[in-house]
C-alpha cells in the first residue's frame, strides 16, 4: 500500500547508525542504508523539519536469558557515523533501551516542536527500529517506516517486522516514496 501523506510537522528519526553497530554483518548492505538515510536527512533539513539522530549506549537493566553482548563498550562505539553529517540543529538522543522514547525526553522534545508524525530509519529492523516505531505509535505519533533504509543481522526478524509489525504501527514505503511526499508537501505550501 502506498504512503498517503506526511504531516506538516514530521520528524525523521535515524536509529543507531553509529560506529560500534554499523560493522555488524547486516542482511542488506549498510552503505545503502546509510546513503538512503542521508538522503532523507538532507531533505528534512532542507525543509526545516526536525532530524533526530539516535545512538545506543547500553541496554535495559533487566535480567535476560542471553547475556549482554558488551559489558563495557569499546572507545568510540557510540559515536554517530560521520556520513550522517551531524548538525547543531539535530536532536541527538542517547538511549539505553531498544527504543528511542522509553528512557529519554524525545517525546517531549518532538511535541514541543509540534511534531505529529515521525519517519523512522536505521538499524536493526527488529530491535532498535521496531522498538522506536512502537514507542512512537504508543505516544500518539503517526509513524512512517522507510523500509529500504533499514537492515537487520537476522533475516527472519527483518521480514517479520516488515510483514507483520510495521503495517500495524503505521505506513511503510521506500525512501523515494518519502522524498516524493516531502517534495509534494513543499509544493503545496
Buried (B, 14 or more C-beta within 10 A) or exposed (E): EEBEEBBBBBBBBBBBBBBBBBEEEBBBEBEBBBEBBBBBBEBBBEBEBBBBBBBBEBBEEEEEEEEEEEEEEEEEBBEBBEBBBBEEEBBEBBBEBBBBBBEBEBBEBBBEEEBBBBBBBBBBBBBBBBBBBBBBBBBEBBBBBBBBBBBBBBEEBBBBBBEEBBEEBBBBBBBEBBBBBBEEBEEEE
